[in-house]
């Protein structure tokens, strides 16, 4: 018997692509309404995912798709944090 584990998929808020969870970054809205980037994927709160590409982040910013998913205003700092995390991972 082989050990085929199911790979969890998530839908990108910007592009609508279904990708493995490890290829996505989670954005979370806490009960207090604070929106932040969740690199661990374990913070409590309402979450949505975006692909680890700069194009997806810019598309999400332009279409306000993360705001629609989380029903909250997303500060520009969150988009900047997303881009920074993507660029930092690309260097590794």
HTML snippet that shows the backbone in 3Dmol.js (N, CA, C, O; Angstrom):
<script src="https://3Dmol.org/build/3Dmol-min.js"></script>
<div id="view" style="width:600px;height:400px;position:relative"></div>
<script>
const pdb = `
ATOM      1  N   UNK A   1       0.824  -1.176   0.000  1.00  0.00           N
ATOM      2  CA  UNK A   1       0.000   0.000   0.000  1.00  0.00           C
ATOM      3  C   UNK A   1       0.875   1.249   0.000  1.00  0.00           C
ATOM      4  O   UNK A   1       1.784   1.378   0.819  1.00  0.00           O
ATOM      5  N   UNK A   2       0.596   2.162  -0.919  1.00  0.00           N
ATOM      6  CA  UNK A   2       1.372   3.397  -0.970  1.00  0.00           C
ATOM      7  C   UNK A   2       0.791   4.423  -0.007  1.00  0.00           C
ATOM      8  O   UNK A   2      -0.366   4.337   0.403  1.00  0.00           O
ATOM      9  N   UNK A   3       1.602   5.365   0.330  1.00  0.00           N
ATOM     10  CA  UNK A   3       1.223   6.383   1.303  1.00  0.00           C
ATOM     11  C   UNK A   3       0.882   7.684   0.585  1.00  0.00           C
ATOM     12  O   UNK A   3       1.584   8.680   0.760  1.00  0.00           O
ATOM     13  N   UNK A   4      -0.178   7.698  -0.218  1.00  0.00           N
ATOM     14  CA  UNK A   4      -0.579   8.892  -0.956  1.00  0.00           C
ATOM     15  C   UNK A   4      -1.415   9.792  -0.061  1.00  0.00           C
ATOM     16  O   UNK A   4      -2.564   9.486   0.257  1.00  0.00           O
ATOM     17  N   UNK A   5      -0.818  10.902   0.336  1.00  0.00           N
ATOM     18  CA  UNK A   5      -1.539  11.850   1.179  1.00  0.00           C
ATOM     19  C   UNK A   5      -2.207  12.894   0.302  1.00  0.00           C
ATOM     20  O   UNK A   5      -1.653  13.319  -0.712  1.00  0.00           O
ATOM     21  N   UNK A   6      -3.384  13.297   0.696  1.00  0.00           N
ATOM     22  CA  UNK A   6      -4.103  14.328  -0.032  1.00  0.00           C
ATOM     23  C   UNK A   6      -3.455  15.684   0.240  1.00  0.00           C
ATOM     24  O   UNK A   6      -3.203  16.045   1.390  1.00  0.00           O
ATOM     25  N   UNK A   7      -3.192  16.420  -0.818  1.00  0.00           N
ATOM     26  CA  UNK A   7      -2.592  17.750  -0.695  1.00  0.00           C
ATOM     27  C   UNK A   7      -3.715  18.774  -0.556  1.00  0.00           C
ATOM     28  O   UNK A   7      -4.568  18.875  -1.437  1.00  0.00           O
ATOM     29  N   UNK A   8      -3.726  19.546   0.557  1.00  0.00           N
ATOM     30  CA  UNK A   8      -4.784  20.540   0.731  1.00  0.00           C
ATOM     31  C   UNK A   8      -4.675  21.664  -0.292  1.00  0.00           C
ATOM     32  O   UNK A   8      -3.609  22.257  -0.458  1.00  0.00           O
ATOM     33  N   UNK A   9      -5.768  21.956  -0.970  1.00  0.00           N
ATOM     34  CA  UNK A   9      -5.813  23.028  -1.960  1.00  0.00           C
ATOM     35  C   UNK A   9      -6.576  24.211  -1.406  1.00  0.00           C
ATOM     36  O   UNK A   9      -7.493  24.047  -0.602  1.00  0.00           O
ATOM     37  N   UNK A  10      -6.199  25.396  -1.834  1.00  0.00           N
ATOM     38  CA  UNK A  10      -6.888  26.626  -1.459  1.00  0.00           C
ATOM     39  C   UNK A  10      -7.081  27.461  -2.714  1.00  0.00           C
ATOM     40  O   UNK A  10      -6.318  27.347  -3.673  1.00  0.00           O
ATOM     41  N   UNK A  11      -8.112  28.304  -2.698  1.00  0.00           N
ATOM     42  CA  UNK A  11      -8.428  29.151  -3.843  1.00  0.00           C
ATOM     43  C   UNK A  11      -7.858  30.546  -3.625  1.00  0.00           C
ATOM     44  O   UNK A  11      -8.075  31.158  -2.578  1.00  0.00           O
ATOM     45  N   UNK A  12      -7.137  31.039  -4.607  1.00  0.00           N
ATOM     46  CA  UNK A  12      -6.554  32.383  -4.539  1.00  0.00           C
ATOM     47  C   UNK A  12      -7.666  33.425  -4.634  1.00  0.00           C
ATOM     48  O   UNK A  12      -8.513  33.355  -5.524  1.00  0.00           O
ATOM     49  N   UNK A  13      -7.660  34.387  -3.720  1.00  0.00           N
ATOM     50  CA  UNK A  13      -8.676  35.440  -3.708  1.00  0.00           C
ATOM     51  C   UNK A  13      -8.578  36.323  -4.941  1.00  0.00           C
ATOM     52  O   UNK A  13      -9.584  36.882  -5.379  1.00  0.00           O
ATOM     53  N   UNK A  14      -7.387  36.458  -5.507  1.00  0.00           N
ATOM     54  CA  UNK A  14      -7.180  37.356  -6.642  1.00  0.00           C
ATOM     55  C   UNK A  14      -7.438  36.668  -7.980  1.00  0.00           C
ATOM     56  O   UNK A  14      -8.161  37.200  -8.822  1.00  0.00           O
ATOM     57  N   UNK A  15      -6.850  35.488  -8.177  1.00  0.00           N
ATOM     58  CA  UNK A  15      -6.899  34.841  -9.486  1.00  0.00           C
ATOM     59  C   UNK A  15      -7.959  33.761  -9.599  1.00  0.00           C
ATOM     60  O   UNK A  15      -8.385  33.427 -10.704  1.00  0.00           O
ATOM     61  N   UNK A  16      -8.390  33.210  -8.473  1.00  0.00           N
ATOM     62  CA  UNK A  16      -9.360  32.127  -8.492  1.00  0.00           C
ATOM     63  C   UNK A  16      -8.735  30.766  -8.756  1.00  0.00           C
ATOM     64  O   UNK A  16      -9.455  29.774  -8.875  1.00  0.00           O
ATOM     65  N   UNK A  17      -7.409  30.698  -8.849  1.00  0.00           N
ATOM     66  CA  UNK A  17      -6.715  29.436  -9.085  1.00  0.00           C
ATOM     67  C   UNK A  17      -6.717  28.584  -7.818  1.00  0.00           C
ATOM     68  O   UNK A  17      -6.571  29.101  -6.711  1.00  0.00           O
ATOM     69  N   UNK A  18      -6.885  27.275  -7.993  1.00  0.00           N
ATOM     70  CA  UNK A  18      -6.773  26.327  -6.889  1.00  0.00           C
ATOM     71  C   UNK A  18      -5.325  25.843  -6.857  1.00  0.00           C
ATOM     72  O   UNK A  18      -4.841  25.238  -7.813  1.00  0.00           O
ATOM     73  N   UNK A  19      -4.643  26.114  -5.748  1.00  0.00           N
ATOM     74  CA  UNK A  19      -3.236  25.758  -5.609  1.00  0.00           C
ATOM     75  C   UNK A  19      -3.011  25.076  -4.264  1.00  0.00           C
ATOM     76  O   UNK A  19      -3.812  25.235  -3.343  1.00  0.00           O
ATOM     77  N   UNK A  20      -1.916  24.311  -4.148  1.00  0.00           N
ATOM     78  CA  UNK A  20      -1.585  23.738  -2.834  1.00  0.00           C
ATOM     79  C   UNK A  20      -1.408  24.832  -1.795  1.00  0.00           C
ATOM     80  O   UNK A  20      -0.903  25.916  -2.088  1.00  0.00           O
ATOM     81  N   UNK A  21      -1.831  24.527  -0.585  1.00  0.00           N
ATOM     82  CA  UNK A  21      -1.792  25.493   0.505  1.00  0.00           C
ATOM     83  C   UNK A  21      -0.382  26.072   0.717  1.00  0.00           C
ATOM     84  O   UNK A  21      -0.240  27.243   1.070  1.00  0.00           O
ATOM     85  N   UNK A  22       0.651  25.259   0.503  1.00  0.00           N
ATOM     86  CA  UNK A  22       2.036  25.710   0.708  1.00  0.00           C
ATOM     87  C   UNK A  22       2.472  26.753  -0.317  1.00  0.00           C
ATOM     88  O   UNK A  22       3.470  27.440  -0.102  1.00  0.00           O
ATOM     89  N   UNK A  23       1.741  26.885  -1.431  1.00  0.00           N
ATOM     90  CA  UNK A  23       2.071  27.867  -2.461  1.00  0.00           C
ATOM     91  C   UNK A  23       1.262  29.154  -2.304  1.00  0.00           C
ATOM     92  O   UNK A  23       1.244  30.000  -3.198  1.00  0.00           O
ATOM     93  N   UNK A  24       0.595  29.291  -1.159  1.00  0.00           N
ATOM     94  CA  UNK A  24      -0.266  30.442  -0.908  1.00  0.00           C
ATOM     95  C   UNK A  24       0.177  31.138   0.379  1.00  0.00           C
ATOM     96  O   UNK A  24       0.887  30.566   1.207  1.00  0.00           O
ATOM     97  N   UNK A  25      -0.259  32.381   0.520  1.00  0.00           N
ATOM     98  CA  UNK A  25      -0.059  33.138   1.757  1.00  0.00           C
ATOM     99  C   UNK A  25      -1.444  33.474   2.296  1.00  0.00           C
ATOM    100  O   UNK A  25      -2.332  33.880   1.547  1.00  0.00           O
ATOM    101  N   UNK A  26      -1.617  33.299   3.608  1.00  0.00           N
ATOM    102  CA  UNK A  26      -2.909  33.546   4.242  1.00  0.00           C
ATOM    103  C   UNK A  26      -2.968  34.966   4.787  1.00  0.00           C
ATOM    104  O   UNK A  26      -2.003  35.478   5.354  1.00  0.00           O
ATOM    105  N   UNK A  27      -4.119  35.580   4.599  1.00  0.00           N
ATOM    106  CA  UNK A  27      -4.408  36.888   5.186  1.00  0.00           C
ATOM    107  C   UNK A  27      -5.573  36.655   6.131  1.00  0.00           C
ATOM    108  O   UNK A  27      -6.542  35.989   5.767  1.00  0.00           O
ATOM    109  N   UNK A  28      -5.492  37.193   7.336  1.00  0.00           N
ATOM    110  CA  UNK A  28      -6.494  36.899   8.358  1.00  0.00           C
ATOM    111  C   UNK A  28      -7.087  38.179   8.941  1.00  0.00           C
ATOM    112  O   UNK A  28      -6.399  39.186   9.108  1.00  0.00           O
ATOM    113  N   UNK A  29      -8.397  38.112   9.248  1.00  0.00           N
ATOM    114  CA  UNK A  29      -9.088  39.193   9.968  1.00  0.00           C
ATOM    115  C   UNK A  29      -9.463  38.650  11.340  1.00  0.00           C
ATOM    116  O   UNK A  29     -10.185  37.659  11.448  1.00  0.00           O
ATOM    117  N   UNK A  30      -8.971  39.301  12.383  1.00  0.00           N
ATOM    118  CA  UNK A  30      -9.253  38.864  13.747  1.00  0.00           C
ATOM    119  C   UNK A  30     -10.647  39.319  14.172  1.00  0.00           C
ATOM    120  O   UNK A  30     -11.309  40.076  13.461  1.00  0.00           O
ATOM    121  N   UNK A  31     -11.081  38.850  15.336  1.00  0.00           N
ATOM    122  CA  UNK A  31     -12.385  39.263  15.876  1.00  0.00           C
ATOM    123  C   UNK A  31     -12.460  40.777  16.075  1.00  0.00           C
ATOM    124  O   UNK A  31     -13.528  41.380  15.971  1.00  0.00           O
ATOM    125  N   UNK A  32     -11.314  41.371  16.360  1.00  0.00           N
ATOM    126  CA  UNK A  32     -11.257  42.826  16.576  1.00  0.00           C
ATOM    127  C   UNK A  32     -11.310  43.600  15.267  1.00  0.00           C
ATOM    128  O   UNK A  32     -11.420  44.826  15.282  1.00  0.00           O
ATOM    129  N   UNK A  33     -11.232  42.898  14.121  1.00  0.00           N
ATOM    130  CA  UNK A  33     -11.302  43.549  12.821  1.00  0.00           C
ATOM    131  C   UNK A  33      -9.952  43.906  12.234  1.00  0.00           C
ATOM    132  O   UNK A  33      -9.885  44.536  11.179  1.00  0.00           O
ATOM    133  N   UNK A  34      -8.868  43.511  12.904  1.00  0.00           N
ATOM    134  CA  UNK A  34      -7.524  43.796  12.414  1.00  0.00           C
ATOM    135  C   UNK A  34      -7.159  42.801  11.310  1.00  0.00           C
ATOM    136  O   UNK A  34      -7.323  41.592  11.477  1.00  0.00           O
ATOM    137  N   UNK A  35      -6.667  43.315  10.189  1.00  0.00           N
ATOM    138  CA  UNK A  35      -6.271  42.480   9.061  1.00  0.00           C
ATOM    139  C   UNK A  35      -4.748  42.419   9.009  1.00  0.00           C
ATOM    140  O   UNK A  35      -4.076  43.448   9.076  1.00  0.00           O
ATOM    141  N   UNK A  36      -4.203  41.188   8.889  1.00  0.00           N
ATOM    142  CA  UNK A  36      -2.746  41.033   8.839  1.00  0.00           C
ATOM    143  C   UNK A  36      -2.366  39.806   8.020  1.00  0.00           C
ATOM    144  O   UNK A  36      -3.194  38.942   7.732  1.00  0.00           O
ATOM    145  N   UNK A  37      -1.094  39.757   7.657  1.00  0.00           N
ATOM    146  CA  UNK A  37      -0.552  38.613   6.923  1.00  0.00           C
ATOM    147  C   UNK A  37      -0.229  37.527   7.936  1.00  0.00           C
ATOM    148  O   UNK A  37       0.380  37.797   8.971  1.00  0.00           O
ATOM    149  N   UNK A  38      -0.636  36.297   7.638  1.00  0.00           N
ATOM    150  CA  UNK A  38      -0.414  35.160   8.526  1.00  0.00           C
ATOM    151  C   UNK A  38       0.515  34.170   7.829  1.00  0.00           C
ATOM    152  O   UNK A  38       0.055  33.271   7.125  1.00  0.00           O
ATOM    153  N   UNK A  39       1.817  34.334   8.026  1.00  0.00           N
ATOM    154  CA  UNK A  39       2.792  33.462   7.364  1.00  0.00           C
ATOM    155  C   UNK A  39       2.771  32.043   7.923  1.00  0.00           C
ATOM    156  O   UNK A  39       3.163  31.102   7.233  1.00  0.00           O
ATOM    157  N   UNK A  40       2.314  31.877   9.175  1.00  0.00           N
ATOM    158  CA  UNK A  40       2.262  30.540   9.770  1.00  0.00           C
ATOM    159  C   UNK A  40       1.028  29.774   9.312  1.00  0.00           C
ATOM    160  O   UNK A  40       1.027  28.543   9.299  1.00  0.00           O
ATOM    161  N   UNK A  41      -0.028  30.504   8.935  1.00  0.00           N
ATOM    162  CA  UNK A  41      -1.275  29.857   8.536  1.00  0.00           C
ATOM    163  C   UNK A  41      -2.072  29.334   9.709  1.00  0.00           C
ATOM    164  O   UNK A  41      -2.984  28.528   9.527  1.00  0.00           O
ATOM    165  N   UNK A  42      -1.738  29.786  10.929  1.00  0.00           N
ATOM    166  CA  UNK A  42      -2.383  29.235  12.121  1.00  0.00           C
ATOM    167  C   UNK A  42      -3.063  30.262  13.020  1.00  0.00           C
ATOM    168  O   UNK A  42      -3.636  29.899  14.048  1.00  0.00           O
ATOM    169  N   UNK A  43      -3.008  31.536  12.646  1.00  0.00           N
ATOM    170  CA  UNK A  43      -3.671  32.544  13.469  1.00  0.00           C
ATOM    171  C   UNK A  43      -5.173  32.314  13.442  1.00  0.00           C
ATOM    172  O   UNK A  43      -5.727  31.859  12.441  1.00  0.00           O
ATOM    173  N   UNK A  44      -5.822  32.635  14.549  1.00  0.00           N
ATOM    174  CA  UNK A  44      -7.267  32.463  14.586  1.00  0.00           C
ATOM    175  C   UNK A  44      -7.944  33.659  13.935  1.00  0.00           C
ATOM    176  O   UNK A  44      -7.456  34.786  14.017  1.00  0.00           O
ATOM    177  N   UNK A  45      -9.058  33.403  13.295  1.00  0.00           N
ATOM    178  CA  UNK A  45      -9.816  34.448  12.623  1.00  0.00           C
ATOM    179  C   UNK A  45     -10.224  34.020  11.231  1.00  0.00           C
ATOM    180  O   UNK A  45      -9.902  32.919  10.784  1.00  0.00           O
ATOM    181  N   UNK A  46     -10.931  34.895  10.557  1.00  0.00           N
ATOM    182  CA  UNK A  46     -11.401  34.639   9.197  1.00  0.00           C
ATOM    183  C   UNK A  46     -10.232  34.806   8.246  1.00  0.00           C
ATOM    184  O   UNK A  46      -9.563  35.840   8.269  1.00  0.00           O
ATOM    185  N   UNK A  47      -9.972  33.815   7.414  1.00  0.00           N
ATOM    186  CA  UNK A  47      -8.817  33.878   6.532  1.00  0.00           C
ATOM    187  C   UNK A  47      -9.157  33.734   5.068  1.00  0.00           C
ATOM    188  O   UNK A  47     -10.203  33.196   4.705  1.00  0.00           O
ATOM    189  N   UNK A  48      -8.267  34.218   4.238  1.00  0.00           N
ATOM    190  CA  UNK A  48      -8.336  34.027   2.800  1.00  0.00           C
ATOM    191  C   UNK A  48      -6.906  33.877   2.302  1.00  0.00           C
ATOM    192  O   UNK A  48      -5.957  34.233   3.001  1.00  0.00           O
ATOM    193  N   UNK A  49      -6.757  33.354   1.108  1.00  0.00           N
ATOM    194  CA  UNK A  49      -5.430  33.061   0.581  1.00  0.00           C
ATOM    195  C   UNK A  49      -5.173  33.817  -0.711  1.00  0.00           C
ATOM    196  O   UNK A  49      -6.095  34.130  -1.465  1.00  0.00           O
ATOM    197  N   UNK A  50      -3.885  34.105  -0.952  1.00  0.00           N
ATOM    198  CA  UNK A  50      -3.461  34.717  -2.207  1.00  0.00           C
ATOM    199  C   UNK A  50      -2.187  34.002  -2.671  1.00  0.00           C
ATOM    200  O   UNK A  50      -1.353  33.607  -1.856  1.00  0.00           O
ATOM    201  N   UNK A  51      -2.053  33.846  -3.977  1.00  0.00           N
ATOM    202  CA  UNK A  51      -0.887  33.168  -4.554  1.00  0.00           C
ATOM    203  C   UNK A  51       0.391  33.922  -4.215  1.00  0.00           C
ATOM    204  O   UNK A  51       0.374  35.135  -4.011  1.00  0.00           O
ATOM    205  N   UNK A  52       1.492  33.196  -4.158  1.00  0.00           N
ATOM    206  CA  UNK A  52       2.786  33.808  -3.850  1.00  0.00           C
ATOM    207  C   UNK A  52       3.420  34.413  -5.099  1.00  0.00           C
ATOM    208  O   UNK A  52       4.563  34.109  -5.438  1.00  0.00           O
ATOM    209  N   UNK A  53       2.652  35.283  -5.785  1.00  0.00           N
ATOM    210  CA  UNK A  53       3.192  36.019  -6.928  1.00  0.00           C
ATOM    211  C   UNK A  53       2.850  37.492  -6.762  1.00  0.00           C
ATOM    212  O   UNK A  53       1.799  37.843  -6.226  1.00  0.00           O
ATOM    213  N   UNK A  54       3.746  38.341  -7.227  1.00  0.00           N
ATOM    214  CA  UNK A  54       3.502  39.783  -7.130  1.00  0.00           C
ATOM    215  C   UNK A  54       2.295  40.180  -7.969  1.00  0.00           C
ATOM    216  O   UNK A  54       1.555  41.093  -7.600  1.00  0.00           O
ATOM    217  N   UNK A  55       2.089  39.498  -9.099  1.00  0.00           N
ATOM    218  CA  UNK A  55       0.950  39.795  -9.970  1.00  0.00           C
ATOM    219  C   UNK A  55      -0.369  39.548  -9.242  1.00  0.00           C
ATOM    220  O   UNK A  55      -1.307  40.336  -9.367  1.00  0.00           O
ATOM    221  N   UNK A  56      -0.442  38.456  -8.484  1.00  0.00           N
ATOM    222  CA  UNK A  56      -1.670  38.138  -7.751  1.00  0.00           C
ATOM    223  C   UNK A  56      -1.950  39.178  -6.674  1.00  0.00           C
ATOM    224  O   UNK A  56      -3.099  39.567  -6.467  1.00  0.00           O
ATOM    225  N   UNK A  57      -0.905  39.625  -5.991  1.00  0.00           N
ATOM    226  CA  UNK A  57      -1.074  40.638  -4.939  1.00  0.00           C
ATOM    227  C   UNK A  57      -1.551  41.952  -5.545  1.00  0.00           C
ATOM    228  O   UNK A  57      -2.456  42.588  -5.005  1.00  0.00           O
ATOM    229  N   UNK A  58      -0.955  42.364  -6.655  1.00  0.00           N
ATOM    230  CA  UNK A  58      -1.369  43.611  -7.303  1.00  0.00           C
ATOM    231  C   UNK A  58      -2.807  43.501  -7.835  1.00  0.00           C
ATOM    232  O   UNK A  58      -3.569  44.466  -7.773  1.00  0.00           O
ATOM    233  N   UNK A  59      -3.165  42.344  -8.348  1.00  0.00           N
ATOM    234  CA  UNK A  59      -4.532  42.130  -8.833  1.00  0.00           C
ATOM    235  C   UNK A  59      -5.521  42.196  -7.664  1.00  0.00           C
ATOM    236  O   UNK A  59      -6.597  42.781  -7.788  1.00  0.00           O
ATOM    237  N   UNK A  60      -5.151  41.599  -6.541  1.00  0.00           N
ATOM    238  CA  UNK A  60      -6.009  41.637  -5.342  1.00  0.00           C
ATOM    239  C   UNK A  60      -6.169  43.075  -4.853  1.00  0.00           C
ATOM    240  O   UNK A  60      -7.255  43.468  -4.426  1.00  0.00           O
ATOM    241  N   UNK A  61      -5.095  43.860  -4.915  1.00  0.00           N
ATOM    242  CA  UNK A  61      -5.158  45.261  -4.480  1.00  0.00           C
ATOM    243  C   UNK A  61      -6.087  46.055  -5.392  1.00  0.00           C
ATOM    244  O   UNK A  61      -6.913  46.838  -4.922  1.00  0.00           O
ATOM    245  N   UNK A  62      -5.945  45.847  -6.693  1.00  0.00           N
ATOM    246  CA  UNK A  62      -6.733  46.595  -7.674  1.00  0.00           C
ATOM    247  C   UNK A  62      -8.224  46.231  -7.608  1.00  0.00           C
ATOM    248  O   UNK A  62      -9.086  47.106  -7.700  1.00  0.00           O
ATOM    249  N   UNK A  63      -8.519  44.937  -7.449  1.00  0.00           N
ATOM    250  CA  UNK A  63      -9.911  44.469  -7.449  1.00  0.00           C
ATOM    251  C   UNK A  63     -10.547  44.483  -6.058  1.00  0.00           C
ATOM    252  O   UNK A  63     -11.746  44.235  -5.931  1.00  0.00           O
ATOM    253  N   UNK A  64      -9.772  44.768  -5.022  1.00  0.00           N
ATOM    254  CA  UNK A  64     -10.250  44.751  -3.637  1.00  0.00           C
ATOM    255  C   UNK A  64     -10.832  43.384  -3.265  1.00  0.00           C
ATOM    256  O   UNK A  64     -11.761  43.304  -2.462  1.00  0.00           O
ATOM    257  N   UNK A  65     -10.288  42.310  -3.847  1.00  0.00           N
ATOM    258  CA  UNK A  65     -10.840  40.979  -3.618  1.00  0.00           C
ATOM    259  C   UNK A  65     -10.606  40.477  -2.192  1.00  0.00           C
ATOM    260  O   UNK A  65     -11.437  39.743  -1.657  1.00  0.00           O
ATOM    261  N   UNK A  66      -9.484  40.863  -1.567  1.00  0.00           N
ATOM    262  CA  UNK A  66      -9.251  40.448  -0.181  1.00  0.00           C
ATOM    263  C   UNK A  66     -10.246  41.148   0.739  1.00  0.00           C
ATOM    264  O   UNK A  66     -10.749  40.543   1.685  1.00  0.00           O
ATOM    265  N   UNK A  67     -10.528  42.411   0.467  1.00  0.00           N
ATOM    266  CA  UNK A  67     -11.511  43.151   1.259  1.00  0.00           C
ATOM    267  C   UNK A  67     -12.883  42.495   1.173  1.00  0.00           C
ATOM    268  O   UNK A  67     -13.593  42.394   2.173  1.00  0.00           O
ATOM    269  N   UNK A  68     -13.254  42.050  -0.027  1.00  0.00           N
ATOM    270  CA  UNK A  68     -14.550  41.387  -0.201  1.00  0.00           C
ATOM    271  C   UNK A  68     -14.581  40.057   0.555  1.00  0.00           C
ATOM    272  O   UNK A  68     -15.581  39.731   1.195  1.00  0.00           O
ATOM    273  N   UNK A  69     -13.490  39.289   0.483  1.00  0.00           N
ATOM    274  CA  UNK A  69     -13.436  37.989   1.150  1.00  0.00           C
ATOM    275  C   UNK A  69     -13.514  38.127   2.672  1.00  0.00           C
ATOM    276  O   UNK A  69     -14.177  37.333   3.340  1.00  0.00           O
ATOM    277  N   UNK A  70     -12.840  39.131   3.208  1.00  0.00           N
ATOM    278  CA  UNK A  70     -12.767  39.292   4.661  1.00  0.00           C
ATOM    279  C   UNK A  70     -13.807  40.254   5.221  1.00  0.00           C
ATOM    280  O   UNK A  70     -13.941  40.381   6.438  1.00  0.00           O
ATOM    281  N   UNK A  71     -14.540  40.928   4.352  1.00  0.00           N
ATOM    282  CA  UNK A  71     -15.532  41.929   4.777  1.00  0.00           C
ATOM    283  C   UNK A  71     -14.899  42.963   5.709  1.00  0.00           C
ATOM    284  O   UNK A  71     -15.459  43.308   6.749  1.00  0.00           O
ATOM    285  N   UNK A  72     -13.725  43.446   5.317  1.00  0.00           N
ATOM    286  CA  UNK A  72     -13.013  44.431   6.130  1.00  0.00           C
ATOM    287  C   UNK A  72     -12.101  45.256   5.225  1.00  0.00           C
ATOM    288  O   UNK A  72     -11.677  44.798   4.164  1.00  0.00           O
ATOM    289  N   UNK A  73     -11.812  46.471   5.662  1.00  0.00           N
ATOM    290  CA  UNK A  73     -10.874  47.338   4.944  1.00  0.00           C
ATOM    291  C   UNK A  73      -9.467  46.785   5.134  1.00  0.00           C
ATOM    292  O   UNK A  73      -9.053  46.501   6.258  1.00  0.00           O
ATOM    293  N   UNK A  74      -8.734  46.635   4.034  1.00  0.00           N
ATOM    294  CA  UNK A  74      -7.368  46.111   4.091  1.00  0.00           C
ATOM    295  C   UNK A  74      -6.397  47.275   3.903  1.00  0.00           C
ATOM    296  O   UNK A  74      -6.385  47.904   2.845  1.00  0.00           O
ATOM    297  N   UNK A  75      -5.584  47.567   4.921  1.00  0.00           N
ATOM    298  CA  UNK A  75      -4.614  48.669   4.801  1.00  0.00           C
ATOM    299  C   UNK A  75      -3.547  48.369   3.745  1.00  0.00           C
ATOM    300  O   UNK A  75      -3.244  47.208   3.472  1.00  0.00           O
ATOM    301  N   UNK A  76      -2.985  49.417   3.159  1.00  0.00           N
ATOM    302  CA  UNK A  76      -1.920  49.252   2.169  1.00  0.00           C
ATOM    303  C   UNK A  76      -0.723  48.508   2.750  1.00  0.00           C
ATOM    304  O   UNK A  76      -0.003  47.826   2.020  1.00  0.00           O
ATOM    305  N   UNK A  77      -0.506  48.635   4.054  1.00  0.00           N
ATOM    306  CA  UNK A  77       0.616  47.961   4.712  1.00  0.00           C
ATOM    307  C   UNK A  77       0.522  46.440   4.553  1.00  0.00           C
ATOM    308  O   UNK A  77       1.549  45.769   4.452  1.00  0.00           O
ATOM    309  N   UNK A  78      -0.691  45.891   4.528  1.00  0.00           N
ATOM    310  CA  UNK A  78      -0.868  44.446   4.362  1.00  0.00           C
ATOM    311  C   UNK A  78      -0.377  44.016   2.982  1.00  0.00           C
ATOM    312  O   UNK A  78       0.305  42.999   2.854  1.00  0.00           O
ATOM    313  N   UNK A  79      -0.720  44.787   1.949  1.00  0.00           N
ATOM    314  CA  UNK A  79      -0.248  44.471   0.600  1.00  0.00           C
ATOM    315  C   UNK A  79       1.276  44.593   0.516  1.00  0.00           C
ATOM    316  O   UNK A  79       1.937  43.783  -0.134  1.00  0.00           O
ATOM    317  N   UNK A  80       1.825  45.613   1.182  1.00  0.00           N
ATOM    318  CA  UNK A  80       3.276  45.788   1.206  1.00  0.00           C
ATOM    319  C   UNK A  80       3.950  44.606   1.922  1.00  0.00           C
ATOM    320  O   UNK A  80       4.998  44.127   1.487  1.00  0.00           O
ATOM    321  N   UNK A  81       3.339  44.140   3.024  1.00  0.00           N
ATOM    322  CA  UNK A  81       3.869  42.980   3.750  1.00  0.00           C
ATOM    323  C   UNK A  81       3.829  41.725   2.885  1.00  0.00           C
ATOM    324  O   UNK A  81       4.755  40.915   2.913  1.00  0.00           O
ATOM    325  N   UNK A  82       2.753  41.568   2.117  1.00  0.00           N
ATOM    326  CA  UNK A  82       2.646  40.425   1.211  1.00  0.00           C
ATOM    327  C   UNK A  82       3.763  40.443   0.170  1.00  0.00           C
ATOM    328  O   UNK A  82       4.425  39.431  -0.060  1.00  0.00           O
ATOM    329  N   UNK A  83       3.965  41.595  -0.451  1.00  0.00           N
ATOM    330  CA  UNK A  83       5.015  41.719  -1.460  1.00  0.00           C
ATOM    331  C   UNK A  83       6.396  41.471  -0.854  1.00  0.00           C
ATOM    332  O   UNK A  83       7.244  40.825  -1.469  1.00  0.00           O
ATOM    333  N   UNK A  84       6.612  41.984   0.350  1.00  0.00           N
ATOM    334  CA  UNK A  84       7.895  41.789   1.025  1.00  0.00           C
ATOM    335  C   UNK A  84       8.129  40.301   1.308  1.00  0.00           C
ATOM    336  O   UNK A  84       9.235  39.799   1.102  1.00  0.00           O
ATOM    337  N   UNK A  85       7.103  39.600   1.774  1.00  0.00           N
ATOM    338  CA  UNK A  85       7.223  38.163   2.076  1.00  0.00           C
ATOM    339  C   UNK A  85       7.513  37.368   0.805  1.00  0.00           C
ATOM    340  O   UNK A  85       8.314  36.434   0.825  1.00  0.00           O
ATOM    341  N   UNK A  86       6.870  37.732  -0.287  1.00  0.00           N
ATOM    342  CA  UNK A  86       7.082  37.035  -1.560  1.00  0.00           C
ATOM    343  C   UNK A  86       8.507  37.261  -2.058  1.00  0.00           C
ATOM    344  O   UNK A  86       9.170  36.324  -2.502  1.00  0.00           O
ATOM    345  N   UNK A  87       8.969  38.489  -1.985  1.00  0.00           N
ATOM    346  CA  UNK A  87      10.319  38.819  -2.444  1.00  0.00           C
ATOM    347  C   UNK A  87      11.380  38.144  -1.564  1.00  0.00           C
ATOM    348  O   UNK A  87      12.397  37.665  -2.066  1.00  0.00           O
ATOM    349  N   UNK A  88      11.135  38.111  -0.250  1.00  0.00           N
ATOM    350  CA  UNK A  88      12.083  37.487   0.668  1.00  0.00           C
ATOM    351  C   UNK A  88      12.185  35.981   0.382  1.00  0.00           C
ATOM    352  O   UNK A  88      13.274  35.410   0.440  1.00  0.00           O
ATOM    353  N   UNK A  89      11.058  35.347   0.078  1.00  0.00           N
ATOM    354  CA  UNK A  89      11.072  33.913  -0.213  1.00  0.00           C
ATOM    355  C   UNK A  89      11.746  33.632  -1.561  1.00  0.00           C
ATOM    356  O   UNK A  89      12.378  32.590  -1.735  1.00  0.00           O
ATOM    357  N   UNK A  90      11.615  34.545  -2.496  1.00  0.00           N
ATOM    358  CA  UNK A  90      12.223  34.360  -3.819  1.00  0.00           C
ATOM    359  C   UNK A  90      13.755  34.396  -3.727  1.00  0.00           C
ATOM    360  O   UNK A  90      14.446  33.788  -4.545  1.00  0.00           O
ATOM    361  N   UNK A  91      14.271  35.102  -2.739  1.00  0.00           N
ATOM    362  CA  UNK A  91      15.722  35.208  -2.567  1.00  0.00           C
ATOM    363  C   UNK A  91      16.299  33.900  -2.054  1.00  0.00           C
ATOM    364  O   UNK A  91      17.422  33.539  -2.406  1.00  0.00           O
ATOM    365  N   UNK A  92      15.544  33.184  -1.223  1.00  0.00           N
ATOM    366  CA  UNK A  92      16.029  31.933  -0.620  1.00  0.00           C
ATOM    367  C   UNK A  92      16.347  30.886  -1.653  1.00  0.00           C
ATOM    368  O   UNK A  92      16.765  29.781  -1.304  1.00  0.00           O
TER     369      UNK A  92
END
`;
const viewer = $3Dmol.createViewer("view");
viewer.addModel(pdb, "pdb");
viewer.setStyle({}, {cartoon: {color: "spectrum"}});
viewer.zoomTo();
viewer.render();
</script>
